[in-house]
């Protein structure tokens, strides 16, 4: 099983969302809160790749392994810019 937790603000603050599998569109009308609003990440398990756009388009260059990433800009992801993600 894979899991990542997305946070609205730096340092794991604000609203959060658990993701366990491919998430092709954080802007989906049913649950669009986290589209372009991710500022920190905890990778609980697995290795994950993150994308600037929906449908796994325009990947960020770094794959993240389990760990705590208090500011996404430290790992090459633009703040408040992510729209999709998936485990490898």
Jmol script that loads the backbone (N, CA, C; Angstrom):
load data "model"
ATOM      1  N   UNK A   1       0.848  -1.191   0.000  1.00  0.00           N
ATOM      2  CA  UNK A   1       0.000   0.000   0.000  1.00  0.00           C
ATOM      3  C   UNK A   1       0.890   1.249   0.000  1.00  0.00           C
ATOM      4  N   UNK A   2       0.450   2.253  -0.715  1.00  0.00           N
ATOM      5  CA  UNK A   2       1.174   3.519  -0.771  1.00  0.00           C
ATOM      6  C   UNK A   2       0.297   4.610  -0.167  1.00  0.00           C
ATOM      7  N   UNK A   3       0.958   5.633   0.380  1.00  0.00           N
ATOM      8  CA  UNK A   3       0.200   6.736   0.974  1.00  0.00           C
ATOM      9  C   UNK A   3       1.041   8.002   1.011  1.00  0.00           C
ATOM     10  N   UNK A   4       0.395   9.106   0.687  1.00  0.00           N
ATOM     11  CA  UNK A   4       0.998  10.429   0.808  1.00  0.00           C
ATOM     12  C   UNK A   4      -0.060  11.346   1.430  1.00  0.00           C
ATOM     13  N   UNK A   5       0.407  12.320   2.214  1.00  0.00           N
ATOM     14  CA  UNK A   5      -0.507  13.303   2.801  1.00  0.00           C
ATOM     15  C   UNK A   5      -0.109  14.682   2.266  1.00  0.00           C
ATOM     16  N   UNK A   6      -1.059  15.355   1.672  1.00  0.00           N
ATOM     17  CA  UNK A   6      -0.852  16.700   1.136  1.00  0.00           C
ATOM     18  C   UNK A   6      -1.349  17.711   2.158  1.00  0.00           C
ATOM     19  N   UNK A   7      -0.613  18.799   2.325  1.00  0.00           N
ATOM     20  CA  UNK A   7      -1.007  19.850   3.272  1.00  0.00           C
ATOM     21  C   UNK A   7      -1.162  21.181   2.553  1.00  0.00           C
ATOM     22  N   UNK A   8      -2.120  21.940   3.002  1.00  0.00           N
ATOM     23  CA  UNK A   8      -2.436  23.242   2.420  1.00  0.00           C
ATOM     24  C   UNK A   8      -1.332  24.275   2.646  1.00  0.00           C
ATOM     25  N   UNK A   9      -0.652  24.214   3.785  1.00  0.00           N
ATOM     26  CA  UNK A   9       0.361  25.213   4.119  1.00  0.00           C
ATOM     27  C   UNK A   9       1.701  24.556   4.424  1.00  0.00           C
ATOM     28  N   UNK A  10       2.748  25.365   4.435  1.00  0.00           N
ATOM     29  CA  UNK A  10       4.076  24.891   4.827  1.00  0.00           C
ATOM     30  C   UNK A  10       4.033  24.323   6.242  1.00  0.00           C
ATOM     31  N   UNK A  11       5.034  23.509   6.550  1.00  0.00           N
ATOM     32  CA  UNK A  11       5.201  22.947   7.889  1.00  0.00           C
ATOM     33  C   UNK A  11       4.005  22.109   8.347  1.00  0.00           C
ATOM     34  N   UNK A  12       3.328  21.459   7.376  1.00  0.00           N
ATOM     35  CA  UNK A  12       2.265  20.495   7.669  1.00  0.00           C
ATOM     36  C   UNK A  12       1.078  21.121   8.398  1.00  0.00           C
ATOM     37  N   UNK A  13       0.756  22.342   8.023  1.00  0.00           N
ATOM     38  CA  UNK A  13      -0.360  23.062   8.642  1.00  0.00           C
ATOM     39  C   UNK A  13      -1.526  23.181   7.665  1.00  0.00           C
ATOM     40  N   UNK A  14      -2.662  23.528   8.204  1.00  0.00           N
ATOM     41  CA  UNK A  14      -3.861  23.721   7.399  1.00  0.00           C
ATOM     42  C   UNK A  14      -4.543  22.410   7.065  1.00  0.00           C
ATOM     43  N   UNK A  15      -5.432  22.477   6.125  1.00  0.00           N
ATOM     44  CA  UNK A  15      -6.170  21.294   5.694  1.00  0.00           C
ATOM     45  C   UNK A  15      -5.208  20.262   5.117  1.00  0.00           C
ATOM     46  N   UNK A  16      -5.614  18.992   5.188  1.00  0.00           N
ATOM     47  CA  UNK A  16      -4.780  17.942   4.623  1.00  0.00           C
ATOM     48  C   UNK A  16      -5.633  16.899   3.908  1.00  0.00           C
ATOM     49  N   UNK A  17      -4.982  16.156   3.030  1.00  0.00           N
ATOM     50  CA  UNK A  17      -5.670  15.140   2.226  1.00  0.00           C
ATOM     51  C   UNK A  17      -4.768  13.921   2.115  1.00  0.00           C
ATOM     52  N   UNK A  18      -5.309  12.740   2.423  1.00  0.00           N
ATOM     53  CA  UNK A  18      -4.594  11.477   2.261  1.00  0.00           C
ATOM     54  C   UNK A  18      -4.845  10.954   0.850  1.00  0.00           C
ATOM     55  N   UNK A  19      -3.780  10.529   0.184  1.00  0.00           N
ATOM     56  CA  UNK A  19      -3.895   9.957  -1.156  1.00  0.00           C
ATOM     57  C   UNK A  19      -3.214   8.596  -1.117  1.00  0.00           C
ATOM     58  N   UNK A  20      -3.894   7.568  -1.649  1.00  0.00           N
ATOM     59  CA  UNK A  20      -3.387   6.202  -1.597  1.00  0.00           C
ATOM     60  C   UNK A  20      -3.047   5.621  -2.961  1.00  0.00           C
ATOM     61  N   UNK A  21      -3.497   6.254  -4.025  1.00  0.00           N
ATOM     62  CA  UNK A  21      -3.307   5.721  -5.369  1.00  0.00           C
ATOM     63  C   UNK A  21      -3.259   6.887  -6.355  1.00  0.00           C
ATOM     64  N   UNK A  22      -3.261   6.565  -7.641  1.00  0.00           N
ATOM     65  CA  UNK A  22      -3.237   7.610  -8.664  1.00  0.00           C
ATOM     66  C   UNK A  22      -4.303   8.664  -8.380  1.00  0.00           C
ATOM     67  N   UNK A  23      -3.911   9.915  -8.482  1.00  0.00           N
ATOM     68  CA  UNK A  23      -4.838  11.043  -8.343  1.00  0.00           C
ATOM     69  C   UNK A  23      -4.654  11.904  -9.588  1.00  0.00           C
ATOM     70  N   UNK A  24      -5.425  11.623 -10.655  1.00  0.00           N
ATOM     71  CA  UNK A  24      -5.195  12.306 -11.915  1.00  0.00           C
ATOM     72  C   UNK A  24      -5.617  13.762 -11.974  1.00  0.00           C
ATOM     73  N   UNK A  25      -6.465  14.187 -11.031  1.00  0.00           N
ATOM     74  CA  UNK A  25      -6.946  15.562 -11.123  1.00  0.00           C
ATOM     75  C   UNK A  25      -7.362  16.085  -9.744  1.00  0.00           C
ATOM     76  N   UNK A  26      -6.481  16.821  -9.106  1.00  0.00           N
ATOM     77  CA  UNK A  26      -6.823  17.442  -7.826  1.00  0.00           C
ATOM     78  C   UNK A  26      -7.878  18.526  -8.006  1.00  0.00           C
ATOM     79  N   UNK A  27      -8.154  18.905  -9.255  1.00  0.00           N
ATOM     80  CA  UNK A  27      -9.173  19.905  -9.553  1.00  0.00           C
ATOM     81  C   UNK A  27     -10.514  19.304  -9.922  1.00  0.00           C
ATOM     82  N   UNK A  28     -10.709  18.007  -9.683  1.00  0.00           N
ATOM     83  CA  UNK A  28     -11.974  17.353  -9.968  1.00  0.00           C
ATOM     84  C   UNK A  28     -13.109  18.103  -9.270  1.00  0.00           C
ATOM     85  N   UNK A  29     -14.214  18.342  -9.956  1.00  0.00           N
ATOM     86  CA  UNK A  29     -15.306  19.123  -9.356  1.00  0.00           C
ATOM     87  C   UNK A  29     -15.834  18.570  -8.032  1.00  0.00           C
ATOM     88  N   UNK A  30     -15.720  17.276  -7.809  1.00  0.00           N
ATOM     89  CA  UNK A  30     -16.226  16.671  -6.578  1.00  0.00           C
ATOM     90  C   UNK A  30     -15.368  17.071  -5.377  1.00  0.00           C
ATOM     91  N   UNK A  31     -14.058  17.174  -5.562  1.00  0.00           N
ATOM     92  CA  UNK A  31     -13.140  17.463  -4.455  1.00  0.00           C
ATOM     93  C   UNK A  31     -11.956  18.263  -4.985  1.00  0.00           C
ATOM     94  N   UNK A  32     -12.179  19.522  -5.280  1.00  0.00           N
ATOM     95  CA  UNK A  32     -11.144  20.320  -5.954  1.00  0.00           C
ATOM     96  C   UNK A  32     -10.320  21.195  -5.013  1.00  0.00           C
ATOM     97  N   UNK A  33     -10.507  21.063  -3.707  1.00  0.00           N
ATOM     98  CA  UNK A  33      -9.854  21.976  -2.774  1.00  0.00           C
ATOM     99  C   UNK A  33      -8.335  22.006  -2.925  1.00  0.00           C
ATOM    100  N   UNK A  34      -7.692  20.868  -3.148  1.00  0.00           N
ATOM    101  CA  UNK A  34      -6.234  20.821  -3.148  1.00  0.00           C
ATOM    102  C   UNK A  34      -5.583  21.140  -4.488  1.00  0.00           C
ATOM    103  N   UNK A  35      -6.355  21.377  -5.521  1.00  0.00           N
ATOM    104  CA  UNK A  35      -5.752  21.748  -6.792  1.00  0.00           C
ATOM    105  C   UNK A  35      -5.026  23.084  -6.636  1.00  0.00           C
ATOM    106  N   UNK A  36      -3.746  23.082  -6.949  1.00  0.00           N
ATOM    107  CA  UNK A  36      -2.910  24.285  -6.857  1.00  0.00           C
ATOM    108  C   UNK A  36      -2.883  24.873  -5.444  1.00  0.00           C
ATOM    109  N   UNK A  37      -2.947  24.002  -4.404  1.00  0.00           N
ATOM    110  CA  UNK A  37      -2.904  24.480  -3.019  1.00  0.00           C
ATOM    111  C   UNK A  37      -1.979  23.658  -2.129  1.00  0.00           C
ATOM    112  N   UNK A  38      -1.084  22.874  -2.688  1.00  0.00           N
ATOM    113  CA  UNK A  38      -0.212  22.031  -1.863  1.00  0.00           C
ATOM    114  C   UNK A  38       1.078  22.781  -1.540  1.00  0.00           C
ATOM    115  N   UNK A  39       1.400  22.842  -0.232  1.00  0.00           N
ATOM    116  CA  UNK A  39       2.611  23.541   0.206  1.00  0.00           C
ATOM    117  C   UNK A  39       3.584  22.654   0.974  1.00  0.00           C
ATOM    118  N   UNK A  40       3.095  21.535   1.533  1.00  0.00           N
ATOM    119  CA  UNK A  40       3.979  20.579   2.205  1.00  0.00           C
ATOM    120  C   UNK A  40       3.399  19.180   2.040  1.00  0.00           C
ATOM    121  N   UNK A  41       4.281  18.180   2.189  1.00  0.00           N
ATOM    122  CA  UNK A  41       3.921  16.792   1.885  1.00  0.00           C
ATOM    123  C   UNK A  41       4.576  15.861   2.892  1.00  0.00           C
ATOM    124  N   UNK A  42       3.848  14.817   3.272  1.00  0.00           N
ATOM    125  CA  UNK A  42       4.437  13.699   4.000  1.00  0.00           C
ATOM    126  C   UNK A  42       4.222  12.460   3.132  1.00  0.00           C
ATOM    127  N   UNK A  43       5.313  11.836   2.708  1.00  0.00           N
ATOM    128  CA  UNK A  43       5.213  10.562   2.005  1.00  0.00           C
ATOM    129  C   UNK A  43       5.300   9.481   3.073  1.00  0.00           C
ATOM    130  N   UNK A  44       4.192   8.806   3.308  1.00  0.00           N
ATOM    131  CA  UNK A  44       4.120   7.777   4.335  1.00  0.00           C
ATOM    132  C   UNK A  44       4.742   6.485   3.824  1.00  0.00           C
ATOM    133  N   UNK A  45       4.396   6.107   2.596  1.00  0.00           N
ATOM    134  CA  UNK A  45       4.942   4.879   2.013  1.00  0.00           C
ATOM    135  C   UNK A  45       4.947   4.967   0.493  1.00  0.00           C
ATOM    136  N   UNK A  46       5.879   4.237  -0.103  1.00  0.00           N
ATOM    137  CA  UNK A  46       6.018   4.241  -1.552  1.00  0.00           C
ATOM    138  C   UNK A  46       6.849   5.407  -2.045  1.00  0.00           C
ATOM    139  N   UNK A  47       7.072   5.415  -3.346  1.00  0.00           N
ATOM    140  CA  UNK A  47       7.733   6.539  -4.016  1.00  0.00           C
ATOM    141  C   UNK A  47       6.697   7.197  -4.905  1.00  0.00           C
ATOM    142  N   UNK A  48       6.688   8.518  -4.902  1.00  0.00           N
ATOM    143  CA  UNK A  48       5.652   9.281  -5.589  1.00  0.00           C
ATOM    144  C   UNK A  48       6.260  10.267  -6.572  1.00  0.00           C
ATOM    145  N   UNK A  49       5.529  10.478  -7.662  1.00  0.00           N
ATOM    146  CA  UNK A  49       5.879  11.512  -8.621  1.00  0.00           C
ATOM    147  C   UNK A  49       4.708  12.493  -8.674  1.00  0.00           C
ATOM    148  N   UNK A  50       5.027  13.762  -8.781  1.00  0.00           N
ATOM    149  CA  UNK A  50       4.037  14.833  -8.725  1.00  0.00           C
ATOM    150  C   UNK A  50       4.061  15.606 -10.041  1.00  0.00           C
ATOM    151  N   UNK A  51       2.911  16.143 -10.417  1.00  0.00           N
ATOM    152  CA  UNK A  51       2.755  16.793 -11.721  1.00  0.00           C
ATOM    153  C   UNK A  51       2.141  18.180 -11.567  1.00  0.00           C
ATOM    154  N   UNK A  52       2.606  19.052 -12.423  1.00  0.00           N
ATOM    155  CA  UNK A  52       2.096  20.426 -12.416  1.00  0.00           C
ATOM    156  C   UNK A  52       0.653  20.484 -12.904  1.00  0.00           C
ATOM    157  N   UNK A  53       0.327  19.648 -13.883  1.00  0.00           N
ATOM    158  CA  UNK A  53      -0.995  19.693 -14.506  1.00  0.00           C
ATOM    159  C   UNK A  53      -1.773  18.399 -14.267  1.00  0.00           C
ATOM    160  N   UNK A  54      -3.057  18.445 -14.511  1.00  0.00           N
ATOM    161  CA  UNK A  54      -3.919  17.276 -14.380  1.00  0.00           C
ATOM    162  C   UNK A  54      -3.519  16.193 -15.381  1.00  0.00           C
ATOM    163  N   UNK A  55      -3.982  14.981 -15.100  1.00  0.00           N
ATOM    164  CA  UNK A  55      -3.764  13.823 -15.965  1.00  0.00           C
ATOM    165  C   UNK A  55      -2.290  13.499 -16.162  1.00  0.00           C
ATOM    166  N   UNK A  56      -1.507  13.710 -15.112  1.00  0.00           N
ATOM    167  CA  UNK A  56      -0.093  13.336 -15.088  1.00  0.00           C
ATOM    168  C   UNK A  56       0.707  14.013 -16.201  1.00  0.00           C
ATOM    169  N   UNK A  57       0.421  15.292 -16.391  1.00  0.00           N
ATOM    170  CA  UNK A  57       1.091  16.082 -17.415  1.00  0.00           C
ATOM    171  C   UNK A  57       2.067  17.053 -16.746  1.00  0.00           C
ATOM    172  N   UNK A  58       3.251  17.157 -17.287  1.00  0.00           N
ATOM    173  CA  UNK A  58       4.314  18.046 -16.823  1.00  0.00           C
ATOM    174  C   UNK A  58       4.815  17.632 -15.431  1.00  0.00           C
ATOM    175  N   UNK A  59       5.573  16.538 -15.378  1.00  0.00           N
ATOM    176  CA  UNK A  59       6.076  16.061 -14.085  1.00  0.00           C
ATOM    177  C   UNK A  59       7.129  16.988 -13.488  1.00  0.00           C
ATOM    178  N   UNK A  60       7.135  17.035 -12.169  1.00  0.00           N
ATOM    179  CA  UNK A  60       8.239  17.690 -11.485  1.00  0.00           C
ATOM    180  C   UNK A  60       9.416  16.726 -11.514  1.00  0.00           C
ATOM    181  N   UNK A  61      10.646  17.226 -11.514  1.00  0.00           N
ATOM    182  CA  UNK A  61      11.802  16.364 -11.756  1.00  0.00           C
ATOM    183  C   UNK A  61      12.149  15.380 -10.645  1.00  0.00           C
ATOM    184  N   UNK A  62      11.721  15.632  -9.443  1.00  0.00           N
ATOM    185  CA  UNK A  62      12.160  14.776  -8.342  1.00  0.00           C
ATOM    186  C   UNK A  62      11.069  13.802  -7.893  1.00  0.00           C
ATOM    187  N   UNK A  63      11.451  12.551  -7.700  1.00  0.00           N
ATOM    188  CA  UNK A  63      10.574  11.526  -7.129  1.00  0.00           C
ATOM    189  C   UNK A  63      10.816  11.540  -5.627  1.00  0.00           C
ATOM    190  N   UNK A  64       9.731  11.527  -4.846  1.00  0.00           N
ATOM    191  CA  UNK A  64       9.870  11.598  -3.398  1.00  0.00           C
ATOM    192  C   UNK A  64       9.638  10.237  -2.756  1.00  0.00           C
ATOM    193  N   UNK A  65      10.567   9.856  -1.899  1.00  0.00           N
ATOM    194  CA  UNK A  65      10.492   8.630  -1.105  1.00  0.00           C
ATOM    195  C   UNK A  65       9.912   8.988   0.264  1.00  0.00           C
ATOM    196  N   UNK A  66       9.648   7.985   1.108  1.00  0.00           N
ATOM    197  CA  UNK A  66       9.093   8.292   2.425  1.00  0.00           C
ATOM    198  C   UNK A  66       9.907   9.350   3.174  1.00  0.00           C
ATOM    199  N   UNK A  67       9.183  10.299   3.727  1.00  0.00           N
ATOM    200  CA  UNK A  67       9.813  11.389   4.458  1.00  0.00           C
ATOM    201  C   UNK A  67       8.861  12.544   4.628  1.00  0.00           C
ATOM    202  N   UNK A  68       9.341  13.564   5.327  1.00  0.00           N
ATOM    203  CA  UNK A  68       8.562  14.777   5.597  1.00  0.00           C
ATOM    204  C   UNK A  68       9.178  15.927   4.811  1.00  0.00           C
ATOM    205  N   UNK A  69       8.362  16.598   4.020  1.00  0.00           N
ATOM    206  CA  UNK A  69       8.817  17.690   3.175  1.00  0.00           C
ATOM    207  C   UNK A  69       8.032  18.940   3.568  1.00  0.00           C
ATOM    208  N   UNK A  70       8.615  19.738   4.457  1.00  0.00           N
ATOM    209  CA  UNK A  70       7.921  20.870   5.073  1.00  0.00           C
ATOM    210  C   UNK A  70       7.628  22.011   4.105  1.00  0.00           C
ATOM    211  N   UNK A  71       8.362  22.074   3.015  1.00  0.00           N
ATOM    212  CA  UNK A  71       8.147  23.110   2.009  1.00  0.00           C
ATOM    213  C   UNK A  71       8.435  22.499   0.648  1.00  0.00           C
ATOM    214  N   UNK A  72       7.424  22.389  -0.195  1.00  0.00           N
ATOM    215  CA  UNK A  72       7.602  21.708  -1.486  1.00  0.00           C
ATOM    216  C   UNK A  72       8.656  22.385  -2.375  1.00  0.00           C
ATOM    217  N   UNK A  73       8.883  23.666  -2.180  1.00  0.00           N
ATOM    218  CA  UNK A  73       9.884  24.342  -3.012  1.00  0.00           C
ATOM    219  C   UNK A  73      11.289  23.804  -2.746  1.00  0.00           C
ATOM    220  N   UNK A  74      11.510  23.228  -1.567  1.00  0.00           N
ATOM    221  CA  UNK A  74      12.820  22.651  -1.251  1.00  0.00           C
ATOM    222  C   UNK A  74      13.129  21.411  -2.087  1.00  0.00           C
ATOM    223  N   UNK A  75      12.098  20.805  -2.677  1.00  0.00           N
ATOM    224  CA  UNK A  75      12.301  19.597  -3.487  1.00  0.00           C
ATOM    225  C   UNK A  75      11.915  19.829  -4.945  1.00  0.00           C
ATOM    226  N   UNK A  76      11.885  21.088  -5.365  1.00  0.00           N
ATOM    227  CA  UNK A  76      11.681  21.420  -6.771  1.00  0.00           C
ATOM    228  C   UNK A  76      10.237  21.439  -7.243  1.00  0.00           C
ATOM    229  N   UNK A  77       9.285  21.476  -6.320  1.00  0.00           N
ATOM    230  CA  UNK A  77       7.869  21.589  -6.685  1.00  0.00           C
ATOM    231  C   UNK A  77       7.442  23.021  -6.370  1.00  0.00           C
ATOM    232  N   UNK A  78       6.809  23.667  -7.321  1.00  0.00           N
ATOM    233  CA  UNK A  78       6.362  25.038  -7.076  1.00  0.00           C
ATOM    234  C   UNK A  78       5.235  25.038  -6.052  1.00  0.00           C
ATOM    235  N   UNK A  79       5.261  26.016  -5.165  1.00  0.00           N
ATOM    236  CA  UNK A  79       4.224  26.148  -4.144  1.00  0.00           C
ATOM    237  C   UNK A  79       2.873  26.422  -4.803  1.00  0.00           C
ATOM    238  N   UNK A  80       1.833  25.778  -4.305  1.00  0.00           N
ATOM    239  CA  UNK A  80       0.469  25.992  -4.795  1.00  0.00           C
ATOM    240  C   UNK A  80       0.364  25.806  -6.304  1.00  0.00           C
ATOM    241  N   UNK A  81       0.943  24.716  -6.808  1.00  0.00           N
ATOM    242  CA  UNK A  81       0.989  24.529  -8.265  1.00  0.00           C
ATOM    243  C   UNK A  81       0.692  23.092  -8.708  1.00  0.00           C
ATOM    244  N   UNK A  82       0.538  22.146  -7.816  1.00  0.00           N
ATOM    245  CA  UNK A  82       0.375  20.734  -8.158  1.00  0.00           C
ATOM    246  C   UNK A  82      -1.076  20.413  -8.518  1.00  0.00           C
ATOM    247  N   UNK A  83      -1.242  19.571  -9.569  1.00  0.00           N
ATOM    248  CA  UNK A  83      -2.600  19.192  -9.985  1.00  0.00           C
ATOM    249  C   UNK A  83      -2.822  17.688 -10.099  1.00  0.00           C
ATOM    250  N   UNK A  84      -1.767  16.877 -10.045  1.00  0.00           N
ATOM    251  CA  UNK A  84      -1.939  15.419 -10.067  1.00  0.00           C
ATOM    252  C   UNK A  84      -0.707  14.752  -9.476  1.00  0.00           C
ATOM    253  N   UNK A  85      -0.871  13.486  -9.074  1.00  0.00           N
ATOM    254  CA  UNK A  85       0.228  12.727  -8.474  1.00  0.00           C
ATOM    255  C   UNK A  85      -0.083  11.248  -8.569  1.00  0.00           C
ATOM    256  N   UNK A  86       0.982  10.436  -8.491  1.00  0.00           N
ATOM    257  CA  UNK A  86       0.774   8.987  -8.489  1.00  0.00           C
ATOM    258  C   UNK A  86       2.000   8.285  -7.924  1.00  0.00           C
ATOM    259  N   UNK A  87       1.754   7.098  -7.359  1.00  0.00           N
ATOM    260  CA  UNK A  87       2.892   6.304  -6.877  1.00  0.00           C
ATOM    261  C   UNK A  87       3.567   5.608  -8.051  1.00  0.00           C
ATOM    262  N   UNK A  88       4.830   5.289  -7.877  1.00  0.00           N
ATOM    263  CA  UNK A  88       5.552   4.552  -8.930  1.00  0.00           C
ATOM    264  C   UNK A  88       5.382   3.056  -8.713  1.00  0.00           C
TER     265      UNK A  88
END
end "model"
wireframe off; spacefill off
backbone 0.3
color backbone group
